[in-house]
Amino acid sequence: MCASAHIPRKLYSLEITPLHWVLNCRKIIIWSMAGLCFPLRYIIAYCFASTVESLENACSRKRLDLVFIIDSSRSVRPYDFEKVKEFILTILQFLDISPDVTRVGLIQYGSTVKHEFSLKTFRRKHDVERAVKRMMHLATGTMTGLAIQYALNIAFSESEGARPLSQNVPRIIMIVTDGRPQDPVAEVAAKARNSGILIFAIGVGRVDMNTLKSIGSEPHEEHVFLVANFSQIETLTSAFQTKICGPDYCALQTHGCQQECVNTNDSYFCQCRHGFTLNPDKRTCKNKDFCKSVDHGCEHVCVNMDNSYICKCHKGFVLREDGKTCRRCTEGPIDLVFVIDGSKSLGEDNFEVVKEFVSGILASLEISPKAARVGLLQYSSEVRTEFTLRQFSTAKDMKKAVSQMKYMGKGSMTGLALKQMFERSFTEAEGARPFSAEVPRVSIVFTDGRAQDEVSEWASKAKQNGITIYAVGIGKAIEEELLEIASEPPDKHLFYAEDFSTMGEISEKLKKRICEGTTCTYLRGNCLTYNVGECCRCLLM
């Protein structure tokens, strides 16, 4: 008698993972090859259909808000980009896509972020698939951090289709990247994870594993994946189906979580929103104040965080390496020149934000003829010297000059501004100290759009002659131009944001970079960088 009579109609009805399907079907195929049941081709077809159906059933009615973030940089070849699209299409096959169940969004990124479609754009799987197939390769830079920031601030906003946190719908990012990011990623990825977003990080090729781990959720062995090439990416499909399509325990009304419920592979747990901590019952929450409950040791200010606290310093000071004590910035001398975009595209309101940004940097410096000297250029169709390095000797006078600065509001001659910064602003006639004084020369260049002239020549000359340049780009600023302007490495000297709302964060990072020491690149000598918190000194040959 053929053994097929004993084959269950639906093998998957009692099984849990795709692996069991493979094992059961393998047994049946062996029986078939021994001549004990139906022709092999029918058995293989049956097993494949059963496996697919099992995974589809696992995802049936599974509520998710899922956003794909796809690396579309120039290092991804067209053939490989098509492989990524195939991978996404395979994942979509097992999702129950509809407004009430699984919602899918997609972002691709290069030098900028392109939101292909949001969580609310499509109601049917067919429409999502068609949009993925039509997606065009950007072939530009690799601003991974910017893409994650966009997902956190915009893609997972309720206005773009994300369901409120109170509904306990899992929020998932699946990010695919093949290169080293050209911007910081660890901090923004941590913010995304802390907001309740589960991140799967997929690296292809020569991706730094530590970078992937800084992006993906923990435990890393379940959320961080590395494959040798894009042809291998589809081998991850079944693993993701198992992880994504697990039971939605939080959808049950019996979980009892006071604030937030989080699904795991085989259960769930309760967590609390920022500013609260979980009570011993593991379900209810209470206010927390780490700064009062522990001996924090902060010299100036203690600030409560989600699960801990951090120390901060008063204006004019920065945190030392110990994370608790403060020092005035800077303890060493510095010649600093701002190069500020005053073009028409900026707008008067945003120009006021830029002025506040400059004043914030000034507040962290010890301004005097012997310590920090500061100058400022504003550029538009032409360049205007607002004040030179020798003009003001107090922060009060300098801030007053900044507040009275008039918006130019015309073109965007960034290259011309860099030329004047290099040729004039750092001359001894305008107040710069001689090279022999070994004082770091630093320029902060701010822009919000494409330059109307060439920037690389004068940026290169400035850097080759010992000027460290920090490039700050907002909005429509072009990444290639920012990279040409900024000193190396770009992850320490290039800052970019989608809009002016994050200028405060950039200001804090810049203060720390300037105060923790500047890498000297004088052509005529060897450079020694002292301990963190001190400016470097260059020894002339």
ROVEX-611508 format. One record per residue (C-alpha): residue number from 1; x, z negated, y negated; residue in three letters. Coordinates in nm, 4 decimals. Example, Ala and Ser with C-alpha at 12.3 -4.5 7.8 and 13.67 -1.06 7.14 Angstrom:
1; 1.2300; -0.7800; 0.4500; Ala
2; 1.3670; -0.7140; 0.1060; Ser
//
This chain:
1; 0.0000; 0.0000; 0.0000; Met
2; 0.1288; 0.0883; -0.3451; Cys
3; 0.2585; -0.2167; -0.5319; Ala
4; 0.0847; -0.0876; -0.8423; Ser
5; -0.2318; -0.2557; -0.7243; Ala
6; -0.0695; -0.5829; -0.8186; His
7; 0.0335; -0.4730; -1.1668; Ile
8; -0.1686; -0.6673; -1.4240; Pro
9; -0.3807; -0.4571; -1.6585; Arg
10; -0.2195; -0.6188; -1.9639; Lys
11; 0.1187; -0.7689; -1.8955; Leu
12; 0.1464; -0.8864; -2.2530; Tyr
13; -0.1563; -1.1147; -2.2441; Ser
14; 0.0449; -1.4175; -2.1324; Leu
15; 0.3869; -1.3336; -2.2704; Glu
16; 0.5489; -1.4481; -2.5941; Ile
17; 0.8485; -1.2331; -2.6878; Thr
18; 0.9330; -0.8616; -2.6587; Pro
19; 1.2103; -0.9504; -2.4125; Leu
20; 0.9526; -1.0516; -2.1510; His
21; 0.7939; -0.7074; -2.1766; Trp
22; 1.1223; -0.5403; -2.1059; Val
23; 1.1862; -0.7624; -1.8021; Leu
24; 0.8384; -0.7162; -1.6544; Asn
25; 0.8448; -0.3413; -1.7066; Cys
26; 1.1930; -0.3236; -1.5536; Arg
27; 1.0539; -0.4791; -1.2337; Lys
28; 0.7698; -0.2262; -1.2208; Ile
29; 1.0075; 0.0655; -1.2804; Ile
30; 1.2251; -0.0561; -0.9925; Ile
31; 0.9181; -0.0643; -0.7671; Trp
32; 0.8282; 0.2877; -0.8771; Ser
33; 1.1767; 0.4191; -0.8049; Met
34; 1.1433; 0.2712; -0.4554; Ala
35; 0.8310; 0.4833; -0.4048; Gly
36; 0.5959; 0.1884; -0.4181; Leu
37; 0.3693; 0.2919; -0.7051; Cys
38; 0.2834; 0.5571; -0.9629; Phe
39; 0.5263; 0.8283; -1.0784; Pro
40; 0.8021; 0.6882; -1.2982; Leu
41; 0.7034; 0.8805; -1.6128; Arg
42; 0.3604; 0.7135; -1.6160; Tyr
43; 0.5109; 0.3691; -1.5692; Ile
44; 0.7594; 0.4166; -1.8550; Ile
45; 0.4800; 0.5396; -2.0816; Ala
46; 0.2656; 0.2422; -1.9828; Tyr
47; 0.5466; -0.0053; -2.0495; Cys
48; 0.6287; 0.1437; -2.3902; Phe
49; 0.2629; 0.1436; -2.4940; Ala
50; 0.2215; -0.2132; -2.3733; Ser
51; 0.5279; -0.3281; -2.5671; Thr
52; 0.4082; -0.1620; -2.8857; Val
53; 0.0601; -0.3014; -2.8421; Glu
54; 0.1980; -0.6507; -2.7837; Ser
55; 0.3983; -0.6444; -3.1044; Leu
56; 0.1070; -0.4992; -3.2982; Glu
57; -0.1131; -0.7769; -3.1640; Asn
58; 0.1463; -1.0347; -3.2659; Ala
59; 0.1210; -0.9053; -3.6234; Cys
60; -0.2560; -0.8674; -3.6194; Ser
61; -0.4159; -1.0604; -3.9071; Arg
62; -0.0700; -1.1929; -4.0034; Lys
63; -0.0793; -1.2685; -4.3754; Arg
64; 0.2489; -1.1804; -4.5486; Leu
65; 0.3772; -1.0768; -4.8880; Asp
66; 0.6788; -0.8647; -4.7899; Leu
67; 0.9154; -0.6927; -5.0342; Val
68; 1.1904; -0.4585; -4.9165; Phe
69; 1.5001; -0.4435; -5.1409; Ile
70; 1.7032; -0.1332; -5.0586; Ile
71; 2.0594; -0.0555; -5.1665; Asp
72; 2.0489; 0.2952; -5.3155; Ser
73; 2.4044; 0.2982; -5.4503; Ser
74; 2.6338; 0.5993; -5.4463; Arg
75; 2.8224; 0.4570; -5.1451; Ser
76; 2.5104; 0.5110; -4.9310; Val
77; 2.5241; 0.8711; -4.8084; Arg
78; 2.2027; 1.0809; -4.8092; Pro
79; 2.1941; 1.0800; -4.4275; Tyr
80; 2.2277; 0.7004; -4.4221; Asp
81; 1.9574; 0.6632; -4.6871; Phe
82; 1.7220; 0.8522; -4.4555; Glu
83; 1.8149; 0.6088; -4.1760; Lys
84; 1.7104; 0.3169; -4.3968; Val
85; 1.3767; 0.4873; -4.4640; Lys
86; 1.3277; 0.5333; -4.0877; Glu
87; 1.4025; 0.1640; -4.0362; Phe
88; 1.1383; 0.0666; -4.2934; Ile
89; 0.8848; 0.3015; -4.1347; Leu
90; 0.9495; 0.1420; -3.7944; Thr
91; 0.8911; -0.2063; -3.9343; Ile
92; 0.5683; -0.0866; -4.0971; Leu
93; 0.4319; 0.0234; -3.7580; Gln
94; 0.3911; -0.3370; -3.6495; Phe
95; 0.2389; -0.4744; -3.9686; Leu
96; -0.1317; -0.5199; -4.0313; Asp
97; -0.1368; -0.3752; -4.3828; Ile
98; -0.4373; -0.4445; -4.6022; Ser
99; -0.5065; -0.6490; -4.9183; Pro
100; -0.6308; -0.9446; -4.7127; Asp
101; -0.3535; -0.9452; -4.4518; Val
102; -0.0031; -0.8032; -4.5095; Thr
103; 0.0925; -0.6671; -4.8502; Arg
104; 0.4121; -0.4641; -4.8850; Val
105; 0.6254; -0.3815; -5.1887; Gly
106; 0.9521; -0.1925; -5.2196; Leu
107; 1.2404; -0.2046; -5.4664; Ile
108; 1.5461; 0.0151; -5.4568; Gln
109; 1.8468; -0.0519; -5.6728; Tyr
110; 2.1687; 0.1007; -5.7939; Gly
111; 2.2895; 0.0448; -6.1492; Ser
112; 1.9302; -0.0456; -6.2355; Thr
113; 1.6197; -0.1489; -6.0431; Val
114; 1.3447; 0.0955; -5.9511; Lys
115; 1.0161; -0.0605; -5.8407; His
116; 0.8876; 0.2056; -5.6002; Glu
117; 0.5589; 0.0250; -5.5396; Phe
118; 0.4266; -0.3273; -5.5806; Ser
119; 0.2429; -0.5610; -5.3456; Leu
120; -0.0875; -0.4466; -5.4945; Lys
121; -0.0210; -0.0704; -5.5089; Thr
122; -0.1385; 0.0353; -5.1621; Phe
123; -0.4240; -0.0855; -4.9422; Arg
124; -0.3520; 0.1294; -4.6354; Arg
125; -0.0481; 0.1691; -4.4109; Lys
126; -0.0644; 0.5473; -4.4359; His
127; -0.0175; 0.5347; -4.8129; Asp
128; 0.2788; 0.2964; -4.7836; Val
129; 0.4455; 0.5254; -4.5300; Glu
130; 0.3968; 0.8287; -4.7514; Arg
131; 0.5548; 0.6464; -5.0481; Ala
132; 0.8569; 0.5464; -4.8371; Val
133; 0.9074; 0.9046; -4.7164; Lys
134; 0.8993; 1.0349; -5.0756; Arg
135; 1.1508; 0.7798; -5.2041; Met
136; 1.4523; 0.9483; -5.3698; Met
137; 1.8122; 0.8260; -5.3497; His
138; 1.9402; 0.6800; -5.6814; Leu
139; 2.3134; 0.7165; -5.5996; Ala
140; 2.4447; 0.4881; -5.8766; Thr
141; 2.6021; 0.1380; -5.8839; Gly
142; 2.5391; -0.1809; -5.6836; Thr
143; 2.3584; -0.4430; -5.8948; Met
144; 2.2319; -0.6542; -5.6050; Thr
145; 2.1858; -0.9716; -5.8080; Gly
146; 1.9751; -0.7860; -6.0617; Leu
147; 1.7485; -0.6568; -5.7827; Ala
148; 1.6936; -1.0072; -5.6427; Ile
149; 1.6249; -1.1385; -5.9948; Gln
150; 1.3673; -0.8616; -6.0416; Tyr
151; 1.1978; -0.9503; -5.7140; Ala
152; 1.1842; -1.3186; -5.8081; Leu
153; 1.0529; -1.2667; -6.1622; Asn
154; 0.8352; -0.9587; -6.1219; Ile
155; 0.7761; -0.8315; -5.7670; Ala
156; 0.6484; -1.1722; -5.6473; Phe
157; 0.4395; -1.2401; -5.9573; Ser
158; 0.0631; -1.2584; -5.9187; Glu
159; 0.0260; -0.9753; -6.1709; Ser
160; 0.2140; -0.7489; -5.9263; Glu
161; 0.0011; -0.8517; -5.6295; Gly
162; 0.1641; -1.1635; -5.4847; Ala
163; -0.0865; -1.4220; -5.3714; Arg
164; -0.0731; -1.7699; -5.5307; Pro
165; 0.1511; -2.0283; -5.3646; Leu
166; -0.1579; -2.2426; -5.3080; Ser
167; -0.2760; -1.9880; -5.0473; Gln
168; 0.0375; -2.0551; -4.8348; Asn
169; 0.1024; -1.6861; -4.7721; Val
170; 0.4657; -1.6434; -4.6564; Pro
171; 0.6822; -1.4593; -4.9089; Arg
172; 0.9594; -1.2529; -4.7505; Ile
173; 1.2423; -1.0388; -4.8847; Ile
174; 1.4186; -0.7969; -4.6511; Met
175; 1.7320; -0.6724; -4.8286; Ile
176; 1.9583; -0.3959; -4.6975; Val
177; 2.3008; -0.3460; -4.8584; Thr
178; 2.6190; -0.1608; -4.7688; Asp
179; 2.8666; -0.2766; -5.0346; Gly
180; 3.0079; -0.5551; -5.2465; Arg
181; 2.7744; -0.6392; -5.5374; Pro
182; 2.8977; -0.5598; -5.8874; Gln
183; 2.7159; -0.8635; -6.0251; Asp
184; 2.6739; -1.2302; -5.9183; Pro
185; 2.4246; -1.2852; -5.6343; Val
186; 2.4623; -1.6410; -5.5005; Ala
187; 2.2870; -1.8227; -5.7842; Glu
188; 1.9881; -1.5895; -5.8142; Val
189; 1.9463; -1.5731; -5.4342; Ala
190; 1.9412; -1.9537; -5.4241; Ala
191; 1.6712; -1.9537; -5.6938; Lys
192; 1.4642; -1.7114; -5.4881; Ala
193; 1.5002; -1.9207; -5.1719; Arg
194; 1.4220; -2.2422; -5.3608; Asn
195; 1.1034; -2.0826; -5.4914; Ser
196; 0.9830; -2.0469; -5.1318; Gly
197; 1.0931; -1.6899; -5.0552; Ile
198; 1.2403; -1.6302; -4.7086; Leu
199; 1.5295; -1.3814; -4.7311; Ile
200; 1.6565; -1.1621; -4.4480; Phe
201; 1.9935; -1.0107; -4.5467; Ala
202; 2.1113; -0.6995; -4.3612; Ile
203; 2.4652; -0.5782; -4.4205; Gly
204; 2.5898; -0.2384; -4.3113; Val
205; 2.9570; -0.1478; -4.2688; Gly
206; 3.2259; -0.3331; -4.4619; Arg
207; 3.0005; -0.5878; -4.6267; Val
208; 3.1536; -0.9285; -4.6934; Asp
209; 2.9865; -1.1753; -4.4548; Met
210; 3.0164; -1.4610; -4.7037; Asn
211; 2.8247; -1.2533; -4.9586; Thr
212; 2.5496; -1.1889; -4.7036; Leu
213; 2.5307; -1.5602; -4.6232; Lys
214; 2.4998; -1.6422; -4.9927; Ser
215; 2.1926; -1.4163; -5.0009; Ile
216; 2.0125; -1.4890; -4.6721; Gly
217; 1.8073; -1.7929; -4.5796; Ser
218; 1.9281; -2.0575; -4.3380; Glu
219; 1.9886; -2.0826; -4.0504; Pro
220; 2.2108; -1.7804; -4.1053; His
221; 2.2099; -1.6795; -3.7395; Glu
222; 1.8374; -1.6037; -3.7745; Glu
223; 1.8333; -1.4478; -4.1221; His
224; 2.1701; -1.2752; -4.1749; Val
225; 2.2611; -0.9583; -3.9833; Phe
226; 2.5607; -0.7252; -3.9922; Leu
227; 2.5774; -0.3844; -3.8227; Val
228; 2.8648; -0.1365; -3.8141; Ala
229; 2.6736; 0.1618; -3.9542; Asn
230; 2.3279; 0.2811; -4.0548; Phe
231; 2.2626; 0.4369; -3.7137; Ser
232; 2.2641; 0.0844; -3.5662; Gln
233; 2.0154; -0.0639; -3.8107; Ile
234; 1.7172; 0.0214; -3.5898; Glu
235; 1.8581; -0.2078; -3.3195; Thr
236; 1.7388; -0.4968; -3.5379; Leu
237; 1.3748; -0.3886; -3.5350; Thr
238; 1.2502; -0.6008; -3.2448; Ser
239; 1.4278; -0.9094; -3.3784; Ala
240; 1.2498; -0.8752; -3.7111; Phe
241; 0.9145; -0.8135; -3.5450; Gln
242; 0.9484; -1.1395; -3.3543; Thr
243; 1.0520; -1.3364; -3.6624; Lys
244; 0.8045; -1.1833; -3.9068; Ile
245; 0.5023; -1.1743; -3.6781; Cys
246; 0.5054; -1.5321; -3.5528; Gly
247; 0.1823; -1.7360; -3.5733; Pro
248; 0.0570; -1.8304; -3.9202; Asp
249; 0.0194; -2.2047; -3.8696; Tyr
250; -0.0277; -2.2587; -4.2414; Cys
251; -0.3425; -2.0470; -4.2335; Ala
252; -0.5044; -2.3245; -4.0315; Leu
253; -0.6843; -2.5776; -4.2459; Gln
254; -0.5514; -2.8644; -4.0337; Thr
255; -0.1902; -2.8627; -4.1563; His
256; -0.2620; -3.1397; -4.4095; Gly
257; 0.0150; -3.0443; -4.6553; Cys
258; -0.0610; -3.1768; -5.0018; Gln
259; 0.1353; -2.9084; -5.1876; Gln
260; 0.3070; -2.6355; -4.9833; Glu
261; 0.3038; -2.5394; -4.6157; Cys
262; 0.5932; -2.3380; -4.4660; Val
263; 0.5715; -2.1507; -4.1351; Asn
264; 0.8560; -2.1671; -3.8818; Thr
265; 0.8973; -1.9724; -3.5569; Asn
266; 0.7004; -2.2209; -3.3485; Asp
267; 0.5398; -2.4620; -3.5947; Ser
268; 0.5241; -2.5462; -3.9659; Tyr
269; 0.6422; -2.8090; -4.2108; Phe
270; 0.5270; -2.9397; -4.5467; Cys
271; 0.7354; -2.9235; -4.8623; Gln
272; 0.6870; -3.0294; -5.2228; Cys
273; 0.7138; -2.8420; -5.5499; Arg
274; 0.9988; -2.8914; -5.7973; His
275; 1.0049; -3.2456; -5.9306; Gly
276; 0.8478; -3.4004; -5.6205; Phe
277; 0.9768; -3.5399; -5.2922; Thr
278; 0.8104; -3.5663; -4.9523; Leu
279; 0.6684; -3.9041; -4.8511; Asn
280; 0.7455; -4.0554; -4.5062; Pro
281; 0.4150; -3.9150; -4.3750; Asp
282; 0.5769; -3.5661; -4.4113; Lys
283; 0.2616; -3.4319; -4.5768; Arg
284; 0.2092; -3.5898; -4.9188; Thr
285; 0.4411; -3.5783; -5.2217; Cys
286; 0.5575; -3.8098; -5.4976; Lys
287; 0.7480; -3.7700; -5.8228; Asn
288; 1.1226; -3.8071; -5.7887; Lys
289; 1.3915; -3.9093; -6.0331; Asp
290; 1.7384; -3.8896; -5.8829; Phe
291; 1.8958; -3.9792; -6.2149; Cys
292; 1.7341; -4.3230; -6.1980; Lys
293; 1.7608; -4.3795; -5.8250; Ser
294; 2.1348; -4.3103; -5.7799; Val
295; 2.4591; -4.3948; -5.9555; Asp
296; 2.5004; -4.0439; -6.0934; His
297; 2.8165; -4.1005; -6.2978; Gly
298; 2.7312; -3.8320; -6.5561; Cys
299; 2.9294; -3.8850; -6.8756; Glu
300; 2.6680; -3.7261; -7.1050; His
301; 2.3345; -3.6173; -6.9512; Val
302; 2.1850; -3.6373; -6.6004; Cys
303; 1.9259; -3.3709; -6.5109; Val
304; 1.6982; -3.3910; -6.2062; Asn
305; 1.6983; -3.0851; -5.9787; Met
306; 1.4882; -2.9919; -5.6762; Asp
307; 1.6741; -3.1966; -5.4172; Asn
308; 1.9462; -3.3597; -5.6234; Ser
309; 2.0746; -3.3791; -5.9802; Tyr
310; 2.3367; -3.2187; -6.1999; Ile
311; 2.5371; -3.3396; -6.4960; Cys
312; 2.5271; -3.1576; -6.8291; Lys
313; 2.7140; -3.2003; -7.1551; Cys
314; 2.6106; -3.2241; -7.5179; His
315; 2.6552; -2.9241; -7.7467; Lys
316; 3.0173; -2.8458; -7.8119; Gly
317; 3.1278; -2.9722; -7.4709; Phe
318; 3.1562; -2.8226; -7.1232; Val
319; 3.1601; -2.9823; -6.7806; Leu
320; 3.4960; -3.0550; -6.6215; Arg
321; 3.5819; -2.9555; -6.2651; Glu
322; 3.4664; -3.2962; -6.1327; Asp
323; 3.1092; -3.2006; -6.2265; Gly
324; 3.0543; -3.5292; -6.4119; Lys
325; 3.2806; -3.5664; -6.7155; Thr
326; 3.2855; -3.3478; -7.0254; Cys
327; 3.5445; -3.2014; -7.2566; Arg
328; 3.5251; -3.0265; -7.5886; Arg
329; 3.5587; -2.6509; -7.5730; Cys
330; 3.8169; -2.5330; -7.6221; Thr
331; 4.1087; -2.7647; -7.5779; Glu
332; 4.3364; -2.4664; -7.6337; Gly
333; 4.3395; -2.2059; -7.9139; Pro
334; 4.1529; -1.8753; -7.8882; Ile
335; 4.0977; -1.5697; -8.1088; Asp
336; 3.7439; -1.4485; -8.0384; Leu
337; 3.5692; -1.1414; -8.1839; Val
338; 3.2004; -1.0649; -8.1245; Phe
339; 3.0991; -0.6969; -8.1218; Val
340; 2.7212; -0.6952; -8.1671; Ile
341; 2.4783; -0.4049; -8.1186; Asp
342; 2.2593; -0.3626; -8.4281; Gly
343; 2.1022; -0.0303; -8.3255; Ser
344; 1.7417; 0.0760; -8.3758; Lys
345; 1.6581; 0.0360; -8.0052; Ser
346; 1.7247; -0.3378; -8.0254; Leu
347; 1.4457; -0.4261; -8.2689; Gly
348; 1.4455; -0.6954; -8.5373; Glu
349; 1.2918; -0.9666; -8.3182; Asp
350; 1.5537; -0.9197; -8.0475; Asn
351; 1.8272; -0.9099; -8.3109; Phe
352; 1.7252; -1.2653; -8.4018; Glu
353; 1.7643; -1.3598; -8.0335; Val
354; 2.1151; -1.2116; -8.0386; Val
355; 2.1995; -1.4191; -8.3468; Lys
356; 2.0863; -1.7331; -8.1622; Glu
357; 2.3015; -1.6222; -7.8678; Phe
358; 2.6085; -1.5995; -8.0949; Val
359; 2.5336; -1.9381; -8.2534; Ser
360; 2.5067; -2.0931; -7.9069; Gly
361; 2.8553; -1.9702; -7.8170; Ile
362; 2.9914; -2.0973; -8.1488; Leu
363; 2.8451; -2.4430; -8.0807; Ala
364; 3.0677; -2.4782; -7.7748; Ser
365; 3.3908; -2.3992; -7.9598; Leu
366; 3.6212; -2.6243; -8.1566; Glu
367; 3.6482; -2.4023; -8.4630; Ile
368; 3.9478; -2.4514; -8.6885; Ser
369; 4.2565; -2.2525; -8.7956; Pro
370; 4.4577; -2.4201; -8.5163; Lys
371; 4.1948; -2.3998; -8.2407; Ala
372; 3.9242; -2.1313; -8.2185; Ala
373; 3.9154; -1.8520; -8.4746; Arg
374; 3.6106; -1.6258; -8.4610; Val
375; 3.5253; -1.2876; -8.6128; Gly
376; 3.2164; -1.0694; -8.5821; Leu
377; 3.1445; -0.6955; -8.6030; Leu
378; 2.7960; -0.5449; -8.6099; Gln
379; 2.7626; -0.1791; -8.5215; Tyr
380; 2.4966; 0.0867; -8.5455; Ser
381; 2.5687; 0.4383; -8.6771; Ser
382; 2.8690; 0.2745; -8.8444; Glu
383; 3.0603; -0.0522; -8.8033; Val
384; 3.0341; -0.3472; -9.0395; Arg
385; 3.2696; -0.6467; -9.0419; Thr
386; 3.0429; -0.9483; -9.0879; Glu
387; 3.3428; -1.1847; -9.1007; Phe
388; 3.7069; -1.1795; -8.9901; Thr
389; 3.9106; -1.4245; -8.7841; Leu
390; 4.0544; -1.5779; -9.1013; Arg
391; 3.7343; -1.5975; -9.3061; Gln
392; 3.5802; -1.9266; -9.1886; Phe
393; 3.7435; -2.2476; -9.0707; Ser
394; 3.4305; -2.4488; -8.9810; Thr
395; 3.1433; -2.3896; -8.7400; Ala
396; 2.8908; -2.4725; -9.0126; Lys
397; 3.0056; -2.1896; -9.2399; Asp
398; 3.0257; -1.9497; -8.9480; Met
399; 2.6717; -2.0257; -8.8261; Lys
400; 2.5405; -1.9801; -9.1791; Lys
401; 2.7011; -1.6354; -9.1944; Ala
402; 2.5441; -1.5449; -8.8601; Val
403; 2.1984; -1.6598; -8.9717; Ser
404; 2.2257; -1.4471; -9.2892; Gln
405; 2.3411; -1.1361; -9.1044; Met
406; 2.1195; -0.8322; -9.1821; Lys
407; 1.9999; -0.6005; -8.9075; Tyr
408; 2.1419; -0.2479; -8.9433; Met
409; 1.8821; -0.0730; -8.7240; Gly
410; 2.0220; 0.2799; -8.6845; Lys
411; 2.2387; 0.4530; -8.4184; Gly
412; 2.4571; 0.3130; -8.1401; Ser
413; 2.8276; 0.3951; -8.1928; Met
414; 2.9712; 0.1483; -7.9426; Thr
415; 3.2990; 0.3364; -7.9048; Gly
416; 3.3568; 0.3310; -8.2810; Leu
417; 3.3005; -0.0459; -8.2798; Ala
418; 3.5524; -0.0928; -7.9965; Leu
419; 3.8030; 0.1171; -8.1916; Lys
420; 3.7687; -0.1039; -8.4991; Gln
421; 3.7864; -0.4204; -8.2889; Met
422; 4.1125; -0.3018; -8.1316; Phe
423; 4.2774; -0.1469; -8.4383; Glu
424; 4.1760; -0.3985; -8.7061; Arg
425; 3.9990; -0.7158; -8.5905; Ser
426; 4.2948; -0.8500; -8.3925; Phe
427; 4.5574; -0.7742; -8.6567; Thr
428; 4.7443; -1.0561; -8.8286; Glu
429; 4.6089; -0.9244; -9.1591; Ala
430; 4.2566; -1.0155; -9.0462; Glu
431; 4.3582; -1.3535; -8.9073; Gly
432; 4.4720; -1.2957; -8.5493; Ala
433; 4.7710; -1.4991; -8.4426; Arg
434; 5.0839; -1.3066; -8.3375; Pro
435; 5.1495; -1.2297; -7.9707; Phe
436; 5.4400; -1.4724; -7.9810; Ser
437; 5.1908; -1.7575; -8.0363; Ala
438; 5.0502; -1.6864; -7.6865; Glu
439; 4.6899; -1.7320; -7.8029; Val
440; 4.4273; -1.5628; -7.5788; Pro
441; 4.2477; -1.2713; -7.7440; Arg
442; 3.8867; -1.2352; -7.6332; Val
443; 3.6020; -1.0046; -7.7319; Ser
444; 3.2344; -1.0367; -7.6384; Ile
445; 3.0658; -0.6951; -7.6592; Val
446; 2.6859; -0.6925; -7.6637; Phe
447; 2.4782; -0.3763; -7.6111; Thr
448; 2.1192; -0.2896; -7.5190; Asp
449; 2.1424; 0.0868; -7.4590; Gly
450; 2.3514; 0.3986; -7.4030; Arg
451; 2.6330; 0.4559; -7.6521; Ala
452; 2.6215; 0.7715; -7.8635; Gln
453; 2.9980; 0.8099; -7.8363; Asp
454; 3.2817; 0.7579; -7.5851; Glu
455; 3.3607; 0.3946; -7.4973; Val
456; 3.6245; 0.4132; -7.2230; Ser
457; 3.9260; 0.5150; -7.4373; Glu
458; 3.9106; 0.2251; -7.6827; Trp
459; 3.7982; -0.0299; -7.4245; Ala
460; 4.0985; 0.0648; -7.2088; Ser
461; 4.3410; 0.0436; -7.5011; Lys
462; 4.2096; -0.2997; -7.5969; Ala
463; 4.2399; -0.4336; -7.2413; Lys
464; 4.5849; -0.2826; -7.1934; Gln
465; 4.6992; -0.4622; -7.5076; Asn
466; 4.5981; -0.8088; -7.3931; Gly
467; 4.2364; -0.8353; -7.5093; Ile
468; 3.9970; -0.9764; -7.2503; Thr
469; 3.6519; -0.8185; -7.2883; Ile
470; 3.3218; -0.9654; -7.1726; Tyr
471; 3.0428; -0.7045; -7.1643; Ala
472; 2.6827; -0.8222; -7.2052; Val
473; 2.4104; -0.5642; -7.1359; Gly
474; 2.0355; -0.6047; -7.1783; Ile
475; 1.7484; -0.3731; -7.0858; Gly
476; 1.8497; -0.0072; -7.0964; Lys
477; 2.2231; -0.0747; -7.1064; Ala
478; 2.4076; 0.1614; -6.8718; Ile
479; 2.6030; -0.0044; -6.5926; Glu
480; 2.8807; 0.2582; -6.5893; Glu
481; 2.9452; 0.1942; -6.9593; Glu
482; 2.9439; -0.1822; -6.9091; Leu
483; 3.1979; -0.1448; -6.6280; Leu
484; 3.4194; 0.0686; -6.8536; Glu
485; 3.4019; -0.1936; -7.1281; Ile
486; 3.4421; -0.5142; -6.9247; Ala
487; 3.7712; -0.6565; -6.8015; Ser
488; 3.8428; -0.6931; -6.4302; Glu
489; 3.6968; -0.8302; -6.2130; Pro
490; 3.3475; -0.7238; -6.3300; Pro
491; 3.1694; -1.0118; -6.1545; Asp
492; 3.3440; -1.2482; -6.3982; Lys
493; 3.3333; -1.0322; -6.7112; His
494; 3.0076; -0.8345; -6.6906; Leu
495; 2.6642; -0.9834; -6.7555; Phe
496; 2.3366; -0.7931; -6.7341; Tyr
497; 1.9692; -0.8856; -6.7652; Ala
498; 1.6448; -0.6878; -6.7621; Glu
499; 1.5199; -0.8453; -7.0840; Asp
500; 1.6032; -1.1021; -7.3508; Phe
501; 1.4284; -1.3896; -7.1712; Ser
502; 1.7467; -1.4738; -6.9773; Thr
503; 1.9864; -1.4667; -7.2730; Met
504; 2.0119; -1.8466; -7.2567; Gly
505; 2.1442; -1.8331; -6.8997; Glu
506; 2.4003; -1.5672; -6.9933; Ile
507; 2.5108; -1.7789; -7.2899; Ser
508; 2.5773; -2.0799; -7.0654; Glu
509; 2.7773; -1.8706; -6.8183; Lys
510; 2.9813; -1.7140; -7.0971; Leu
511; 3.0614; -2.0521; -7.2506; Lys
512; 3.1960; -2.1701; -6.9190; Lys
513; 3.3979; -1.8524; -6.8608; Arg
514; 3.5601; -1.8745; -7.2046; Ile
515; 3.6293; -2.2448; -7.1808; Cys
516; 3.7648; -2.2370; -6.8264; Glu
517; 4.0464; -2.0080; -6.9263; Gly
518; 4.0996; -1.6446; -7.0031; Thr
519; 4.3105; -1.4142; -6.7899; Thr
520; 4.5867; -1.2815; -7.0137; Cys
521; 4.6979; -0.9255; -6.9638; Thr
522; 4.9725; -0.8789; -7.2203; Tyr
523; 5.1735; -0.5689; -7.1405; Leu
524; 5.4995; -0.7302; -7.2391; Arg
525; 5.4995; -1.0350; -7.0151; Gly
526; 5.4053; -1.2217; -6.7023; Asn
527; 5.0929; -1.4328; -6.7061; Cys
528; 5.0440; -1.7880; -6.5839; Leu
529; 4.6913; -1.9300; -6.5712; Thr
530; 4.6871; -2.3079; -6.5952; Tyr
531; 4.4365; -2.5450; -6.4351; Asn
532; 4.0661; -2.4903; -6.4861; Val
533; 3.9638; -2.6144; -6.8285; Gly
534; 4.2766; -2.4951; -7.0049; Glu
535; 4.3504; -2.1627; -7.1656; Cys
536; 4.6161; -1.9517; -7.0023; Cys
537; 4.9557; -1.8830; -7.1508; Arg
538; 5.1600; -1.5670; -7.1164; Cys
539; 5.5361; -1.5830; -7.0892; Leu
540; 5.7049; -1.2961; -7.2691; Leu
541; 5.9817; -1.1119; -7.0845; Met
//
